[in-house]
Amino acid sequence: MAENYTLKSIIESAVADALELVPENVSRGWRLDYLFKYKFGDRLPRGPKFDKLRLVENKKEWAVFRSDILSKRSKFTHCDKVSPFLEDQLALLALITIHGLAIFKVAATFDAISLVEDGRCAGSSALAKYNVKFNKKGSLRDYVHHHVGLLPNSYGKMLGKKNNSGMHINLEDIVNNISLAEDEFSVDFSSLDSTICQRRSDRSGRLTGHWLISKTIDGKNIYLGIFPHGHGSYDDLWIRDRLIASERAFLRVRDNS
């Protein structure tokens, strides 16, 4: 028993140290907030902080870049349900990532759409929250949202969540899902995900992510935009403005096709 306890203590210490090494990544900030609010076709502010992103201001070059980014999703079968505005957003997030201004998993958005549209969300830890309705009296009441882990470290941040006393709340669950069978170290992530996602929604440590917002148009769930979690009514208003513009862009393309 003493030997097992010592081994478990060593594993707990190693896991706790690893959880402290999860890198920070920027999900909000004035530059990124500006870009999430960006109206495609406008010009970026002057100054070096945006110089690496000026490709978006050149209509022809942007079209080529955007097409190249989207063509990499050759197996994505729900293109008819994605607004051109959201496609522009994803290409812009890819450009941000290429230049190292922040790191986003653009493919996670396509994967989330496929999970929802193919009916594979139930029991999936890859999309812990989906088809979530907004406040029925709020500015976004006409929409639903799905939570997408755009940040590559979001899973690690979830596992490393601490309580008010500074203790890792998921440490015991992680250790309990570690196997040392045949001298090989492995983690049963499926079991770990299931354990964490079974917690009540008001418990800390759940994986959420950015809002992927959609709306039913002519019987189809149309994906209009992706945004950081709102911080109150002000965010809801500018997000709604972008969603209205996105819906108009989708309808223009649909009506002209």
DAZI-V14910 format. One record per residue. N is the residue number from 1. RES is the residue in one small letter. SS is DSSP state (H for helix, E for strand, - for the rest). OMEGA is omega in radians with two decimals (none if undefined). NEAR is the number of other C-alpha atoms within 12 Angstrom. Layout:
BEGIN
n=(N,N)
res=(RES,RES)
ss=(SS,SS)
omega=(OMEGA,OMEGA)
near=(NEAR,NEAR)
END
This chain:
BEGIN
n=(1,2,3,4,5,6,7,8,9,10,11,12,13,14,15,16,17,18,19,20,21,22,23,24,25,26,27,28,29,30,31,32,33,34,35,36,37,38,39,40,41,42,43,44,45,46,47,48,49,50,51,52,53,54,55,56,57,58,59,60,61,62,63,64,65,66,67,68,69,70,71,72,73,74,75,76,77,78,79,80,81,82,83,84,85,86,87,88,89,90,91,92,93,94,95,96,97,98,99,100,101,102,103,104,105,106,107,108,109,110,111,112,113,114,115,116,117,118,119,120,121,122,123,124,125,126,127,128,129,130,131,132,133,134,135,136,137,138,139,140,141,142,143,144,145,146,147,148,149,150,151,152,153,154,155,156,157,158,159,160,161,162,163,164,165,166,167,168,169,170,171,172,173,174,175,176,177,178,179,180,181,182,183,184,185,186,187,188,189,190,191,192,193,194,195,196,197,198,199,200,201,202,203,204,205,206,207,208,209,210,211,212,213,214,215,216,217,218,219,220,221,222,223,224,225,226,227,228,229,230,231,232,233,234,235,236,237,238,239,240,241,242,243,244,245,246,247,248,249,250,251,252,253,254,255,256,257)
res=(m,a,e,n,y,t,l,k,s,i,i,e,s,a,v,a,d,a,l,e,l,v,p,e,n,v,s,r,g,w,r,l,d,y,l,f,k,y,k,f,g,d,r,l,p,r,g,p,k,f,d,k,l,r,l,v,e,n,k,k,e,w,a,v,f,r,s,d,i,l,s,k,r,s,k,f,t,h,c,d,k,v,s,p,f,l,e,d,q,l,a,l,l,a,l,i,t,i,h,g,l,a,i,f,k,v,a,a,t,f,d,a,i,s,l,v,e,d,g,r,c,a,g,s,s,a,l,a,k,y,n,v,k,f,n,k,k,g,s,l,r,d,y,v,h,h,h,v,g,l,l,p,n,s,y,g,k,m,l,g,k,k,n,n,s,g,m,h,i,n,l,e,d,i,v,n,n,i,s,l,a,e,d,e,f,s,v,d,f,s,s,l,d,s,t,i,c,q,r,r,s,d,r,s,g,r,l,t,g,h,w,l,i,s,k,t,i,d,g,k,n,i,y,l,g,i,f,p,h,g,h,g,s,y,d,d,l,w,i,r,d,r,l,i,a,s,e,r,a,f,l,r,v,r,d,n,s)
ss=(-,H,H,H,H,H,H,H,H,H,H,H,H,H,H,H,H,H,H,-,-,-,-,-,-,-,-,-,-,H,H,H,H,H,H,H,H,-,-,-,-,-,-,-,-,-,-,H,H,H,H,H,H,H,H,H,H,-,H,H,H,H,H,H,H,H,H,H,H,H,H,-,-,-,-,-,-,-,H,H,H,E,-,H,H,H,H,H,H,H,H,H,H,H,H,H,H,H,-,-,-,-,-,-,-,-,H,H,H,H,H,H,H,H,H,H,H,-,-,-,-,-,-,-,H,H,H,-,-,-,-,E,E,-,-,-,-,-,-,-,-,-,-,E,E,E,E,E,-,-,-,-,-,H,H,H,H,H,H,-,-,E,-,-,-,-,-,E,-,-,H,H,H,H,H,H,-,E,E,-,H,H,H,-,-,E,E,-,H,H,H,H,H,H,H,H,H,-,-,-,-,-,-,-,-,-,-,-,-,E,E,E,E,E,E,E,E,-,-,E,E,E,E,E,E,E,E,-,-,-,-,-,H,H,H,H,H,H,H,H,H,H,H,H,H,H,H,H,H,H,H,H,H,H,H,H,-)
omega=(-3.11,-3.14,3.13,3.14,3.11,3.12,3.13,3.13,3.12,-3.14,3.13,-3.14,-3.14,-3.14,3.13,3.11,-3.14,-3.13,3.11,-3.05,3.13,-3.06,3.05,3.03,-3.05,3.06,3.05,-3.02,-2.98,3.14,-3.13,3.08,3.10,-3.09,3.04,3.12,-2.97,3.05,-3.10,-3.01,3.04,3.09,3.07,3.06,3.07,3.09,-3.03,-3.10,-3.14,-3.01,-3.11,-3.06,-3.03,3.04,-3.09,-3.13,-3.14,-2.99,-3.09,-3.13,3.13,3.13,3.13,-3.14,-3.13,3.13,-3.14,3.13,-3.08,-3.12,3.13,3.10,-3.03,-3.11,3.14,-2.98,-3.07,-3.11,-3.10,-3.11,-3.11,3.12,3.04,3.12,3.11,3.08,3.07,3.13,-3.09,3.08,3.12,3.09,3.08,3.11,3.08,-3.12,3.14,-3.12,3.04,3.11,3.00,-3.11,3.13,3.04,-3.07,-3.11,-3.13,3.13,3.09,3.14,3.14,3.11,3.13,3.12,-3.13,-3.04,3.14,3.09,-3.08,-3.10,-3.04,3.13,-3.11,3.08,-3.14,3.13,-3.00,3.14,-3.11,-3.10,-3.13,-3.14,3.03,3.10,-3.04,3.09,-3.07,-3.10,-3.07,-3.03,-3.10,-3.02,2.95,3.14,-3.14,-3.05,-3.05,3.12,-3.14,-3.10,-3.07,3.14,-3.07,3.12,3.11,3.11,3.10,-3.12,-3.08,-3.12,3.13,3.04,-3.09,3.12,3.13,-3.14,3.10,-3.04,-3.12,-3.03,-3.10,3.12,3.13,-3.12,-3.12,3.13,3.07,3.12,3.07,-3.11,3.10,3.08,3.10,-3.13,3.11,3.11,3.09,-3.06,3.12,3.11,3.13,3.12,-3.13,3.14,-3.09,-3.06,3.09,3.12,3.08,-3.02,-3.13,3.08,3.13,3.00,-3.13,3.12,3.13,3.11,3.13,3.08,2.91,-2.96,-3.12,-3.13,3.11,3.11,-3.12,3.06,3.13,3.06,-3.06,-3.09,-2.92,-3.09,3.08,-2.99,2.99,3.10,3.13,3.10,3.09,-2.99,-3.13,3.12,-3.13,-3.08,-3.13,3.06,3.12,3.11,3.12,-3.13,3.10,3.10,-3.13,3.12,3.11,3.13,3.12,-3.10,3.10,-3.13,-3.13,-3.08,-3.13,-3.10,none)
near=(7,8,9,11,11,12,16,23,18,15,26,24,19,18,28,28,15,19,28,22,15,21,18,17,22,23,33,24,14,14,23,27,22,25,36,36,32,32,26,30,18,15,20,24,16,12,12,11,18,23,19,20,32,26,25,32,24,18,17,13,15,24,23,17,26,29,21,19,24,29,18,16,22,14,13,23,17,24,25,22,34,40,37,32,36,42,37,37,38,38,37,41,38,32,31,31,25,19,19,15,25,28,27,36,29,36,28,31,42,36,29,40,40,29,29,32,27,15,15,18,22,18,19,23,29,34,39,35,31,34,29,24,23,23,16,12,12,18,24,31,19,22,33,30,40,44,39,41,39,39,33,27,25,32,30,29,29,32,36,32,27,21,16,9,8,13,16,29,26,34,34,23,27,35,30,22,27,26,18,17,10,7,8,9,13,18,20,18,23,19,21,27,29,23,23,30,31,21,18,12,14,9,17,23,31,35,37,30,36,34,38,46,46,41,33,19,21,11,8,16,28,36,44,45,45,47,41,35,27,27,14,15,16,15,22,28,19,25,34,30,22,30,39,28,25,34,31,20,27,32,23,15,17,19,9,8,8)
END
